[in-house]
Structure formats: C-alpha cells, structure tokens
Amino acid sequence: MARCPRPSPIRAAALLVAILCLAGQAQAQTSPTTPAAPAATAAVDDCKRGAQLEELGRPAEAASAYLKGLASKTASDCSERLKALQRSKALCAEARALEDLERDSEANAAYRKILSAVPDSSCARRGVGRTDDETAWGWLGGAIKNFGNVIVAGTLLLLVAALLFLLLTWLAARMPWIRAMPGIRALRRPVVNVTALDDSALSTEKLGASTTALLRARVARSGQADGRIDLAAGEAGSSEALAGLGDVSGQAKALVALVDMIASTIRTSQWKAAGELHPATNDGRGLTLSLRRGGSYDDFGDFWTTTDGGPQTDSESEAYRRLTIPAAGWVRHRVAGAEDPDRLLTGDPRSYAQFEAGLYWQEQGDAGAARMFYERALAFDPRNVGALANLGVMEMEAGNTAAADSLLTRALDALEA
C-alpha cells in the first residue's frame, strides 16, 4: 500500500489560507445584501429635531434642521413642515418685532440670519430690504415713518390750537372785563337751536317742517343785529369735529378728551327757540316763539300776518314764510342784546324785527311795504338807527329833501348819543 507524502508546514499554511478565502467569497455570494442607512437615519433625525425646535419657539433653527433633513428623498414630512413654517409668521416674528421697535440694525441682522438658514424665505428677504438703509426700500420706509411723525405732530398742534380757542371762549363767556378786550368779542359765538315748529293746530297742509327750515336759515344769516350767531339743529358739542383725531396717538386722545371737557362748560351761551304755527284769526295767521337761554326762560314773541306779514297773500304757506322774517330778526336781537348790547341798532327787539322786515321788502323792490315796516319800527323805537337811515335814503330817492335831511340827522344824533 502506497503511503501519501506528508505535507510540509508551509504548504499546509498556504492551503489553509486558500480554503478560508474561498469560504469567505462563497458566504459573500450566498448571503442577502443589507444596505447601510446612515444618511436616511440622519434625515429623519433632522426632521424630528426641527419639529422639537419649532415647538420650543425657535423657528429659524427649526427651518435650518428641516433643510438638512431635505438631503434625503424619503424626508417628505420634513419638506411639508418647512413649507408650513415659511407660510406662517413665526419664522420672521422675532425680527419683525425688532423692526416694530425701530431697532432696524438688529432686525436686519435677524433677517439675514434667517436667510442664511433658509435662503428662499420671502419674509426675511423683504425684511432685509425694509431695514437696510442702503436700499431704496429702506429709504422709502424711513420716509414713510417720518411722514407719519409729521401727521401726528400736525394733529397735536391742531388740537392744542382748538384747546386754546376754547379756553379763550370760556373766559370771554364768564368774565366781563375780558369781553371788552379787542378781538375777544369775535370769539364769543352764541349758538341758537331752533326746534321744529308745532303745526298740529293747522287743519289743512302741515307747514311746520318747511317754515322751521326757513326760520333756521334766517336766524343763522349774518344780520344787522349781530353777525356772530351760529345755528345748531341739535345739541351737538362744538368739539365733535375733532373727535376722530383721537385715534392718531395717545397724546391726541388725551387732548380730545380735554377739548370735550372744556367745550361742555361753554354750553351756557346756547339758546333754544321753540314755537307754534296758528291758524287764521282776526289778526290773521300767527307764529309764536319762546326763547330759552341755558335752560332758563328768556322771552316770548308773537307775529301775525295782519301786522308782520307784509303785502296780503292768499297762499297759506307763503304767509307763514313771511312771518319768519321778523321772527328771525327778533331772535337774533334777543341773543345779540344778551351777548353784546353796545352793537345793536336799537334797544327794542320788536323795533328791530320790523326793521328786518322792511329791509327784506326793500331788497325785493317793494318800497311801499318797506316804508310801512320802517315806520312801524320807529313806532316801537324812534331812535332805531337803521330804520331812520333807510327811510332817509328812500325819501332822498323820492326827491323829498327836507324829510330825508330830517331823518338822516336823527340817525346821526342816535349814533353819536
């Protein structure tokens, strides 16, 4: 029997190495492939970290984490979260707060930090434009802010001027020695509130509304008795026109409140006229008025078509409208007499009411009616300057030189008295 040769130690070692190599290759060929996933795992971790940072109120860092997570195609949730974060105001909230505080340099740095983390952030890009002084947007933003400051300053000056005006009016209404000072008289403007005339006694057409409107217009008209009367259809205060300015700033709101408070104390110069229309009687149709000042009764006046209505008319509405002429003159005289009696043409309100009617008919070209009212005015007060002067002019135009000279001389004497 033949014997196998005994292998040398070197050959045995080489053979062992060869067997081990072949076994390793076979195992590599037969074993299933297990892919390494460090990148995907990192992406998912970045998305989770971004969500945690967003919950902690750190939107810029959250956006940066989401961007890192976008390296993997499997991180779709990361992409959606980033888009939602960019659409919200949270990403630029801190920088916008700094901008609102006018800390533009810090806001600009915050916006740029967001852009470095999220390059396509539209809010950060716009914020950089607004807060960067070197850009046109930055200049425009500064100009707008400056314009807003000018508006606020102008509003405050307007309110201060209104406040000073009301203070002067308040002093003029209460201190007689101030009333006589030059220029102060023009500040005192009594307000007359004419309420709707009662026409319930009329059996035919209701004429209260139209007659009231005409009376209000004639009371408000600048007349000979006093050209400083305002008309109010209601009880509104004089400062309501400034009320909307209080929204401009806190200082403006405080000034408006102060203006309202002072204006409410000047209501003692307010007047209220109320009246009634009367149907035809032996004296014709009538209009009566009661006048109150500061809530207290002041005077009563009555006007009838037979004595105050001028030429006869068959129109009921025209008859009442004509009565508003002397009635308005009477109201203005009563108000002016209480506020500044030295400026009156006559001390008698009925005389002045007749003078107003004569002036109206003279303007209408009816010399006969004008003369009648002027003569009635002189019957109430022979020293009515306006009636004397106008009658004198009418006599002069008619060629009655002696009568004109007498009337005009009497007018001059009344003025010099």
TORKOL-4160 file (C-alpha; in steps of 0.2 Angstrom, whole numbers, padded with zeros to 4 digits, m for minus):
417
<pt num="1" X="0000" Y="0000" Z="0000"/>
<pt num="2" X="0007" Y="0016" Z="m0005"/>
<pt num="3" X="0009" Y="0030" Z="0008"/>
<pt num="4" X="0004" Y="0049" Z="0004"/>
<pt num="5" X="0018" Y="0061" Z="0006"/>
<pt num="6" X="0017" Y="0071" Z="0022"/>
<pt num="7" X="0014" Y="0090" Z="0018"/>
<pt num="8" X="0027" Y="0102" Z="0024"/>
<pt num="9" X="0021" Y="0115" Z="0036"/>
<pt num="10" X="0022" Y="0129" Z="0024"/>
<pt num="11" X="0011" Y="0120" Z="0011"/>
<pt num="12" X="m0002" Y="0117" Z="0025"/>
<pt num="13" X="m0002" Y="0135" Z="0030"/>
<pt num="14" X="m0005" Y="0141" Z="0012"/>
<pt num="15" X="m0018" Y="0128" Z="0009"/>
<pt num="16" X="m0027" Y="0134" Z="0025"/>
<pt num="17" X="m0027" Y="0152" Z="0019"/>
<pt num="18" X="m0034" Y="0147" Z="0002"/>
<pt num="19" X="m0048" Y="0137" Z="0010"/>
<pt num="20" X="m0053" Y="0152" Z="0021"/>
<pt num="21" X="m0053" Y="0164" Z="0007"/>
<pt num="22" X="m0064" Y="0153" Z="m0004"/>
<pt num="23" X="m0076" Y="0151" Z="0011"/>
<pt num="24" X="m0077" Y="0170" Z="0013"/>
<pt num="25" X="m0081" Y="0173" Z="m0005"/>
<pt num="26" X="m0094" Y="0159" Z="m0005"/>
<pt num="27" X="m0103" Y="0167" Z="0010"/>
<pt num="28" X="m0102" Y="0184" Z="0002"/>
<pt num="29" X="m0111" Y="0177" Z="m0014"/>
<pt num="30" X="m0124" Y="0167" Z="m0004"/>
<pt num="31" X="m0128" Y="0180" Z="0010"/>
<pt num="32" X="m0143" Y="0193" Z="0007"/>
<pt num="33" X="m0137" Y="0211" Z="0004"/>
<pt num="34" X="m0141" Y="0223" Z="0019"/>
<pt num="35" X="m0140" Y="0241" Z="0014"/>
<pt num="36" X="m0132" Y="0254" Z="0026"/>
<pt num="37" X="m0144" Y="0268" Z="0030"/>
<pt num="38" X="m0134" Y="0281" Z="0040"/>
<pt num="39" X="m0140" Y="0296" Z="0028"/>
<pt num="40" X="m0158" Y="0291" Z="0029"/>
<pt num="41" X="m0157" Y="0289" Z="0048"/>
<pt num="42" X="m0149" Y="0306" Z="0049"/>
<pt num="43" X="m0163" Y="0314" Z="0038"/>
<pt num="44" X="m0177" Y="0308" Z="0049"/>
<pt num="45" X="m0167" Y="0314" Z="0065"/>
<pt num="46" X="m0166" Y="0331" Z="0057"/>
<pt num="47" X="m0184" Y="0332" Z="0054"/>
<pt num="48" X="m0188" Y="0327" Z="0072"/>
<pt num="49" X="m0176" Y="0339" Z="0079"/>
<pt num="50" X="m0184" Y="0353" Z="0068"/>
<pt num="51" X="m0201" Y="0349" Z="0075"/>
<pt num="52" X="m0195" Y="0349" Z="0093"/>
<pt num="53" X="m0186" Y="0366" Z="0089"/>
<pt num="54" X="m0202" Y="0373" Z="0082"/>
<pt num="55" X="m0212" Y="0368" Z="0097"/>
<pt num="56" X="m0199" Y="0376" Z="0108"/>
<pt num="57" X="m0202" Y="0393" Z="0098"/>
<pt num="58" X="m0185" Y="0393" Z="0089"/>
<pt num="59" X="m0192" Y="0394" Z="0071"/>
<pt num="60" X="m0175" Y="0399" Z="0062"/>
<pt num="61" X="m0166" Y="0384" Z="0070"/>
<pt num="62" X="m0181" Y="0373" Z="0066"/>
<pt num="63" X="m0180" Y="0379" Z="0047"/>
<pt num="64" X="m0161" Y="0375" Z="0047"/>
<pt num="65" X="m0164" Y="0357" Z="0053"/>
<pt num="66" X="m0178" Y="0354" Z="0040"/>
<pt num="67" X="m0166" Y="0360" Z="0027"/>
<pt num="68" X="m0153" Y="0347" Z="0032"/>
<pt num="69" X="m0167" Y="0334" Z="0033"/>
<pt num="70" X="m0171" Y="0338" Z="0014"/>
<pt num="71" X="m0155" Y="0329" Z="0009"/>
<pt num="72" X="m0164" Y="0313" Z="0009"/>
<pt num="73" X="m0178" Y="0310" Z="m0004"/>
<pt num="74" X="m0188" Y="0300" Z="0010"/>
<pt num="75" X="m0189" Y="0315" Z="0021"/>
<pt num="76" X="m0206" Y="0321" Z="0013"/>
<pt num="77" X="m0213" Y="0326" Z="0030"/>
<pt num="78" X="m0198" Y="0337" Z="0033"/>
<pt num="79" X="m0202" Y="0347" Z="0017"/>
<pt num="80" X="m0220" Y="0349" Z="0021"/>
<pt num="81" X="m0215" Y="0356" Z="0038"/>
<pt num="82" X="m0203" Y="0368" Z="0031"/>
<pt num="83" X="m0216" Y="0375" Z="0019"/>
<pt num="84" X="m0229" Y="0377" Z="0033"/>
<pt num="85" X="m0216" Y="0386" Z="0043"/>
<pt num="86" X="m0212" Y="0398" Z="0029"/>
<pt num="87" X="m0230" Y="0402" Z="0026"/>
<pt num="88" X="m0233" Y="0406" Z="0044"/>
<pt num="89" X="m0227" Y="0422" Z="0053"/>
<pt num="90" X="m0217" Y="0413" Z="0066"/>
<pt num="91" X="m0201" Y="0412" Z="0055"/>
<pt num="92" X="m0199" Y="0431" Z="0055"/>
<pt num="93" X="m0209" Y="0435" Z="0071"/>
<pt num="94" X="m0194" Y="0440" Z="0081"/>
<pt num="95" X="m0185" Y="0450" Z="0068"/>
<pt num="96" X="m0202" Y="0459" Z="0064"/>
<pt num="97" X="m0204" Y="0464" Z="0082"/>
<pt num="98" X="m0187" Y="0472" Z="0082"/>
<pt num="99" X="m0192" Y="0481" Z="0067"/>
<pt num="100" X="m0208" Y="0487" Z="0075"/>
<pt num="101" X="m0197" Y="0494" Z="0089"/>
<pt num="102" X="m0187" Y="0504" Z="0076"/>
<pt num="103" X="m0171" Y="0494" Z="0081"/>
<pt num="104" X="m0168" Y="0492" Z="0062"/>
<pt num="105" X="m0150" Y="0486" Z="0063"/>
<pt num="106" X="m0154" Y="0472" Z="0075"/>
<pt num="107" X="m0169" Y="0467" Z="0064"/>
<pt num="108" X="m0158" Y="0467" Z="0049"/>
<pt num="109" X="m0146" Y="0456" Z="0057"/>
<pt num="110" X="m0160" Y="0444" Z="0062"/>
<pt num="111" X="m0167" Y="0444" Z="0045"/>
<pt num="112" X="m0150" Y="0440" Z="0037"/>
<pt num="113" X="m0148" Y="0426" Z="0050"/>
<pt num="114" X="m0164" Y="0418" Z="0044"/>
<pt num="115" X="m0159" Y="0420" Z="0026"/>
<pt num="116" X="m0143" Y="0411" Z="0029"/>
<pt num="117" X="m0153" Y="0396" Z="0036"/>
<pt num="118" X="m0167" Y="0397" Z="0024"/>
<pt num="119" X="m0161" Y="0406" Z="0008"/>
<pt num="120" X="m0178" Y="0406" Z="0000"/>
<pt num="121" X="m0188" Y="0414" Z="0014"/>
<pt num="122" X="m0198" Y="0428" Z="0007"/>
<pt num="123" X="m0202" Y="0437" Z="0023"/>
<pt num="124" X="m0184" Y="0438" Z="0028"/>
<pt num="125" X="m0179" Y="0444" Z="0010"/>
<pt num="126" X="m0192" Y="0458" Z="0012"/>
<pt num="127" X="m0187" Y="0462" Z="0030"/>
<pt num="128" X="m0169" Y="0464" Z="0024"/>
<pt num="129" X="m0175" Y="0477" Z="0011"/>
<pt num="130" X="m0185" Y="0487" Z="0023"/>
<pt num="131" X="m0172" Y="0488" Z="0037"/>
<pt num="132" X="m0156" Y="0490" Z="0025"/>
<pt num="133" X="m0153" Y="0509" Z="0025"/>
<pt num="134" X="m0143" Y="0506" Z="0009"/>
<pt num="135" X="m0158" Y="0501" Z="m0001"/>
<pt num="136" X="m0172" Y="0511" Z="m0009"/>
<pt num="137" X="m0184" Y="0501" Z="0001"/>
<pt num="138" X="m0175" Y="0506" Z="0017"/>
<pt num="139" X="m0175" Y="0524" Z="0012"/>
<pt num="140" X="m0194" Y="0523" Z="0007"/>
<pt num="141" X="m0198" Y="0515" Z="0024"/>
<pt num="142" X="m0189" Y="0529" Z="0033"/>
<pt num="143" X="m0198" Y="0542" Z="0023"/>
<pt num="144" X="m0215" Y="0534" Z="0027"/>
<pt num="145" X="m0211" Y="0534" Z="0046"/>
<pt num="146" X="m0205" Y="0552" Z="0045"/>
<pt num="147" X="m0222" Y="0557" Z="0036"/>
<pt num="148" X="m0232" Y="0548" Z="0049"/>
<pt num="149" X="m0222" Y="0558" Z="0063"/>
<pt num="150" X="m0227" Y="0574" Z="0054"/>
<pt num="151" X="m0245" Y="0569" Z="0053"/>
<pt num="152" X="m0245" Y="0566" Z="0072"/>
<pt num="153" X="m0236" Y="0582" Z="0076"/>
<pt num="154" X="m0249" Y="0592" Z="0065"/>
<pt num="155" X="m0264" Y="0584" Z="0073"/>
<pt num="156" X="m0257" Y="0588" Z="0090"/>
<pt num="157" X="m0254" Y="0606" Z="0085"/>
<pt num="158" X="m0272" Y="0607" Z="0079"/>
<pt num="159" X="m0279" Y="0600" Z="0095"/>
<pt num="160" X="m0268" Y="0612" Z="0105"/>
<pt num="161" X="m0275" Y="0627" Z="0094"/>
<pt num="162" X="m0293" Y="0621" Z="0097"/>
<pt num="163" X="m0290" Y="0619" Z="0116"/>
<pt num="164" X="m0283" Y="0637" Z="0117"/>
<pt num="165" X="m0298" Y="0644" Z="0107"/>
<pt num="166" X="m0310" Y="0635" Z="0118"/>
<pt num="167" X="m0301" Y="0642" Z="0134"/>
<pt num="168" X="m0302" Y="0660" Z="0127"/>
<pt num="169" X="m0321" Y="0657" Z="0123"/>
<pt num="170" X="m0323" Y="0650" Z="0140"/>
<pt num="171" X="m0315" Y="0666" Z="0148"/>
<pt num="172" X="m0324" Y="0678" Z="0137"/>
<pt num="173" X="m0341" Y="0670" Z="0141"/>
<pt num="174" X="m0338" Y="0672" Z="0160"/>
<pt num="175" X="m0328" Y="0687" Z="0163"/>
<pt num="176" X="m0335" Y="0704" Z="0158"/>
<pt num="177" X="m0318" Y="0713" Z="0159"/>
<pt num="178" X="m0311" Y="0701" Z="0146"/>
<pt num="179" X="m0326" Y="0703" Z="0135"/>
<pt num="180" X="m0321" Y="0721" Z="0132"/>
<pt num="181" X="m0304" Y="0717" Z="0126"/>
<pt num="182" X="m0300" Y="0720" Z="0107"/>
<pt num="183" X="m0303" Y="0704" Z="0097"/>
<pt num="184" X="m0311" Y="0694" Z="0111"/>
<pt num="185" X="m0328" Y="0699" Z="0105"/>
<pt num="186" X="m0326" Y="0689" Z="0089"/>
<pt num="187" X="m0323" Y="0673" Z="0099"/>
<pt num="188" X="m0340" Y="0673" Z="0108"/>
<pt num="189" X="m0352" Y="0665" Z="0096"/>
<pt num="190" X="m0368" Y="0661" Z="0104"/>
<pt num="191" X="m0377" Y="0645" Z="0097"/>
<pt num="192" X="m0396" Y="0646" Z="0093"/>
<pt num="193" X="m0405" Y="0629" Z="0092"/>
<pt num="194" X="m0422" Y="0631" Z="0083"/>
<pt num="195" X="m0433" Y="0616" Z="0086"/>
<pt num="196" X="m0446" Y="0610" Z="0074"/>
<pt num="197" X="m0462" Y="0622" Z="0075"/>
<pt num="198" X="m0478" Y="0614" Z="0080"/>
<pt num="199" X="m0491" Y="0614" Z="0066"/>
<pt num="200" X="m0504" Y="0602" Z="0074"/>
<pt num="201" X="m0516" Y="0617" Z="0075"/>
<pt num="202" X="m0517" Y="0618" Z="0056"/>
<pt num="203" X="m0531" Y="0609" Z="0049"/>
<pt num="204" X="m0525" Y="0609" Z="0031"/>
<pt num="205" X="m0507" Y="0607" Z="0025"/>
<pt num="206" X="m0494" Y="0604" Z="0038"/>
<pt num="207" X="m0481" Y="0618" Z="0036"/>
<pt num="208" X="m0470" Y="0615" Z="0052"/>
<pt num="209" X="m0455" Y="0607" Z="0043"/>
<pt num="210" X="m0453" Y="0620" Z="0029"/>
<pt num="211" X="m0457" Y="0635" Z="0040"/>
<pt num="212" X="m0444" Y="0629" Z="0053"/>
<pt num="213" X="m0431" Y="0626" Z="0039"/>
<pt num="214" X="m0433" Y="0644" Z="0033"/>
<pt num="215" X="m0433" Y="0651" Z="0051"/>
<pt num="216" X="m0417" Y="0642" Z="0055"/>
<pt num="217" X="m0409" Y="0649" Z="0039"/>
<pt num="218" X="m0414" Y="0667" Z="0043"/>
<pt num="219" X="m0408" Y="0666" Z="0061"/>
<pt num="220" X="m0391" Y="0659" Z="0055"/>
<pt num="221" X="m0389" Y="0673" Z="0042"/>
<pt num="222" X="m0377" Y="0687" Z="0047"/>
<pt num="223" X="m0389" Y="0701" Z="0050"/>
<pt num="224" X="m0388" Y="0719" Z="0056"/>
<pt num="225" X="m0391" Y="0715" Z="0074"/>
<pt num="226" X="m0376" Y="0703" Z="0076"/>
<pt num="227" X="m0365" Y="0694" Z="0064"/>
<pt num="228" X="m0358" Y="0682" Z="0076"/>
<pt num="229" X="m0373" Y="0669" Z="0078"/>
<pt num="230" X="m0371" Y="0651" Z="0074"/>
<pt num="231" X="m0385" Y="0639" Z="0071"/>
<pt num="232" X="m0386" Y="0621" Z="0078"/>
<pt num="233" X="m0400" Y="0610" Z="0073"/>
<pt num="234" X="m0397" Y="0599" Z="0089"/>
<pt num="235" X="m0387" Y="0598" Z="0105"/>
<pt num="236" X="m0370" Y="0593" Z="0097"/>
<pt num="237" X="m0355" Y="0600" Z="0106"/>
<pt num="238" X="m0343" Y="0611" Z="0096"/>
<pt num="239" X="m0328" Y="0598" Z="0098"/>
<pt num="240" X="m0337" Y="0584" Z="0089"/>
<pt num="241" X="m0327" Y="0588" Z="0073"/>
<pt num="242" X="m0311" Y="0584" Z="0081"/>
<pt num="243" X="m0317" Y="0568" Z="0089"/>
<pt num="244" X="m0309" Y="0557" Z="0075"/>
<pt num="245" X="m0292" Y="0564" Z="0078"/>
<pt num="246" X="m0290" Y="0555" Z="0095"/>
<pt num="247" X="m0286" Y="0539" Z="0085"/>
<pt num="248" X="m0269" Y="0546" Z="0079"/>
<pt num="249" X="m0260" Y="0544" Z="0096"/>
<pt num="250" X="m0262" Y="0543" Z="0114"/>
<pt num="251" X="m0257" Y="0561" Z="0116"/>
<pt num="252" X="m0271" Y="0566" Z="0104"/>
<pt num="253" X="m0283" Y="0556" Z="0113"/>
<pt num="254" X="m0280" Y="0565" Z="0129"/>
<pt num="255" X="m0281" Y="0582" Z="0120"/>
<pt num="256" X="m0298" Y="0577" Z="0113"/>
<pt num="257" X="m0304" Y="0572" Z="0130"/>
<pt num="258" X="m0298" Y="0589" Z="0137"/>
<pt num="259" X="m0306" Y="0599" Z="0122"/>
<pt num="260" X="m0323" Y="0589" Z="0125"/>
<pt num="261" X="m0322" Y="0593" Z="0144"/>
<pt num="262" X="m0319" Y="0612" Z="0141"/>
<pt num="263" X="m0332" Y="0613" Z="0127"/>
<pt num="264" X="m0345" Y="0606" Z="0138"/>
<pt num="265" X="m0343" Y="0620" Z="0150"/>
<pt num="266" X="m0347" Y="0633" Z="0137"/>
<pt num="267" X="m0364" Y="0627" Z="0134"/>
<pt num="268" X="m0371" Y="0641" Z="0145"/>
<pt num="269" X="m0371" Y="0653" Z="0129"/>
<pt num="270" X="m0383" Y="0641" Z="0120"/>
<pt num="271" X="m0400" Y="0647" Z="0116"/>
<pt num="272" X="m0416" Y="0637" Z="0111"/>
<pt num="273" X="m0431" Y="0644" Z="0101"/>
<pt num="274" X="m0447" Y="0634" Z="0100"/>
<pt num="275" X="m0463" Y="0639" Z="0093"/>
<pt num="276" X="m0480" Y="0635" Z="0085"/>
<pt num="277" X="m0490" Y="0640" Z="0070"/>
<pt num="278" X="m0508" Y="0646" Z="0072"/>
<pt num="279" X="m0522" Y="0645" Z="0060"/>
<pt num="280" X="m0531" Y="0661" Z="0054"/>
<pt num="281" X="m0539" Y="0673" Z="0067"/>
<pt num="282" X="m0545" Y="0691" Z="0067"/>
<pt num="283" X="m0526" Y="0695" Z="0067"/>
<pt num="284" X="m0523" Y="0683" Z="0053"/>
<pt num="285" X="m0511" Y="0668" Z="0054"/>
<pt num="286" X="m0499" Y="0668" Z="0068"/>
<pt num="287" X="m0482" Y="0662" Z="0073"/>
<pt num="288" X="m0477" Y="0662" Z="0091"/>
<pt num="289" X="m0459" Y="0659" Z="0098"/>
<pt num="290" X="m0452" Y="0656" Z="0116"/>
<pt num="291" X="m0434" Y="0659" Z="0119"/>
<pt num="292" X="m0423" Y="0650" Z="0132"/>
<pt num="293" X="m0405" Y="0653" Z="0137"/>
<pt num="294" X="m0395" Y="0640" Z="0146"/>
<pt num="295" X="m0411" Y="0631" Z="0150"/>
<pt num="296" X="m0420" Y="0646" Z="0158"/>
<pt num="297" X="m0434" Y="0656" Z="0150"/>
<pt num="298" X="m0429" Y="0672" Z="0142"/>
<pt num="299" X="m0443" Y="0680" Z="0131"/>
<pt num="300" X="m0459" Y="0677" Z="0121"/>
<pt num="301" X="m0463" Y="0684" Z="0104"/>
<pt num="302" X="m0479" Y="0683" Z="0093"/>
<pt num="303" X="m0480" Y="0688" Z="0075"/>
<pt num="304" X="m0496" Y="0690" Z="0064"/>
<pt num="305" X="m0499" Y="0692" Z="0046"/>
<pt num="306" X="m0510" Y="0707" Z="0048"/>
<pt num="307" X="m0496" Y="0717" Z="0056"/>
<pt num="308" X="m0480" Y="0707" Z="0052"/>
<pt num="309" X="m0484" Y="0698" Z="0036"/>
<pt num="310" X="m0482" Y="0712" Z="0023"/>
<pt num="311" X="m0492" Y="0713" Z="0007"/>
<pt num="312" X="m0508" Y="0702" Z="0008"/>
<pt num="313" X="m0506" Y="0684" Z="0000"/>
<pt num="314" X="m0519" Y="0670" Z="m0002"/>
<pt num="315" X="m0505" Y="0657" Z="0000"/>
<pt num="316" X="m0505" Y="0649" Z="0017"/>
<pt num="317" X="m0488" Y="0643" Z="0016"/>
<pt num="318" X="m0481" Y="0660" Z="0009"/>
<pt num="319" X="m0490" Y="0669" Z="0024"/>
<pt num="320" X="m0480" Y="0658" Z="0037"/>
<pt num="321" X="m0464" Y="0660" Z="0027"/>
<pt num="322" X="m0466" Y="0679" Z="0028"/>
<pt num="323" X="m0468" Y="0679" Z="0046"/>
<pt num="324" X="m0451" Y="0670" Z="0048"/>
<pt num="325" X="m0443" Y="0687" Z="0043"/>
<pt num="326" X="m0447" Y="0697" Z="0058"/>
<pt num="327" X="m0447" Y="0682" Z="0069"/>
<pt num="328" X="m0429" Y="0678" Z="0064"/>
<pt num="329" X="m0424" Y="0697" Z="0067"/>
<pt num="330" X="m0432" Y="0696" Z="0085"/>
<pt num="331" X="m0422" Y="0680" Z="0089"/>
<pt num="332" X="m0406" Y="0687" Z="0083"/>
<pt num="333" X="m0409" Y="0704" Z="0093"/>
<pt num="334" X="m0413" Y="0695" Z="0109"/>
<pt num="335" X="m0397" Y="0684" Z="0108"/>
<pt num="336" X="m0386" Y="0699" Z="0102"/>
<pt num="337" X="m0393" Y="0710" Z="0116"/>
<pt num="338" X="m0388" Y="0697" Z="0129"/>
<pt num="339" X="m0371" Y="0695" Z="0122"/>
<pt num="340" X="m0366" Y="0712" Z="0116"/>
<pt num="341" X="m0379" Y="0726" Z="0118"/>
<pt num="342" X="m0367" Y="0740" Z="0113"/>
<pt num="343" X="m0368" Y="0734" Z="0095"/>
<pt num="344" X="m0387" Y="0735" Z="0092"/>
<pt num="345" X="m0395" Y="0747" Z="0081"/>
<pt num="346" X="m0410" Y="0748" Z="0093"/>
<pt num="347" X="m0413" Y="0743" Z="0111"/>
<pt num="348" X="m0430" Y="0736" Z="0106"/>
<pt num="349" X="m0432" Y="0719" Z="0099"/>
<pt num="350" X="m0449" Y="0722" Z="0091"/>
<pt num="351" X="m0442" Y="0738" Z="0083"/>
<pt num="352" X="m0428" Y="0728" Z="0076"/>
<pt num="353" X="m0440" Y="0714" Z="0070"/>
<pt num="354" X="m0449" Y="0727" Z="0060"/>
<pt num="355" X="m0433" Y="0734" Z="0053"/>
<pt num="356" X="m0428" Y="0717" Z="0047"/>
<pt num="357" X="m0445" Y="0715" Z="0038"/>
<pt num="358" X="m0443" Y="0732" Z="0030"/>
<pt num="359" X="m0425" Y="0728" Z="0024"/>
<pt num="360" X="m0432" Y="0712" Z="0016"/>
<pt num="361" X="m0446" Y="0721" Z="0006"/>
<pt num="362" X="m0434" Y="0735" Z="0001"/>
<pt num="363" X="m0422" Y="0722" Z="m0006"/>
<pt num="364" X="m0437" Y="0714" Z="m0015"/>
<pt num="365" X="m0441" Y="0731" Z="m0023"/>
<pt num="366" X="m0457" Y="0734" Z="m0014"/>
<pt num="367" X="m0454" Y="0752" Z="m0007"/>
<pt num="368" X="m0472" Y="0753" Z="0000"/>
<pt num="369" X="m0470" Y="0738" Z="0011"/>
<pt num="370" X="m0453" Y="0743" Z="0016"/>
<pt num="371" X="m0458" Y="0761" Z="0021"/>
<pt num="372" X="m0473" Y="0753" Z="0031"/>
<pt num="373" X="m0461" Y="0742" Z="0041"/>
<pt num="374" X="m0448" Y="0756" Z="0044"/>
<pt num="375" X="m0462" Y="0767" Z="0051"/>
<pt num="376" X="m0468" Y="0753" Z="0062"/>
<pt num="377" X="m0450" Y="0750" Z="0068"/>
<pt num="378" X="m0449" Y="0769" Z="0073"/>
<pt num="379" X="m0466" Y="0767" Z="0082"/>
<pt num="380" X="m0458" Y="0755" Z="0093"/>
<pt num="381" X="m0441" Y="0764" Z="0095"/>
<pt num="382" X="m0440" Y="0782" Z="0087"/>
<pt num="383" X="m0421" Y="0781" Z="0089"/>
<pt num="384" X="m0419" Y="0765" Z="0078"/>
<pt num="385" X="m0404" Y="0770" Z="0068"/>
<pt num="386" X="m0406" Y="0758" Z="0054"/>
<pt num="387" X="m0424" Y="0762" Z="0051"/>
<pt num="388" X="m0420" Y="0781" Z="0051"/>
<pt num="389" X="m0406" Y="0779" Z="0039"/>
<pt num="390" X="m0415" Y="0768" Z="0027"/>
<pt num="391" X="m0431" Y="0779" Z="0027"/>
<pt num="392" X="m0420" Y="0795" Z="0024"/>
<pt num="393" X="m0412" Y="0786" Z="0009"/>
<pt num="394" X="m0429" Y="0782" Z="0002"/>
<pt num="395" X="m0435" Y="0800" Z="0005"/>
<pt num="396" X="m0420" Y="0806" Z="m0004"/>
<pt num="397" X="m0423" Y="0795" Z="m0019"/>
<pt num="398" X="m0441" Y="0801" Z="m0020"/>
<pt num="399" X="m0435" Y="0819" Z="m0020"/>
<pt num="400" X="m0441" Y="0824" Z="m0003"/>
<pt num="401" X="m0425" Y="0833" Z="0003"/>
<pt num="402" X="m0432" Y="0841" Z="0018"/>
<pt num="403" X="m0439" Y="0824" Z="0025"/>
<pt num="404" X="m0423" Y="0815" Z="0020"/>
<pt num="405" X="m0412" Y="0828" Z="0029"/>
<pt num="406" X="m0423" Y="0827" Z="0045"/>
<pt num="407" X="m0422" Y="0808" Z="0045"/>
<pt num="408" X="m0403" Y="0807" Z="0042"/>
<pt num="409" X="m0400" Y="0820" Z="0055"/>
<pt num="410" X="m0410" Y="0810" Z="0068"/>
<pt num="411" X="m0400" Y="0794" Z="0063"/>
<pt num="412" X="m0383" Y="0803" Z="0066"/>
<pt num="413" X="m0389" Y="0810" Z="0083"/>
<pt num="414" X="m0394" Y="0792" Z="0088"/>
<pt num="415" X="m0377" Y="0786" Z="0083"/>
<pt num="416" X="m0367" Y="0799" Z="0092"/>
<pt num="417" X="m0378" Y="0798" Z="0108"/>
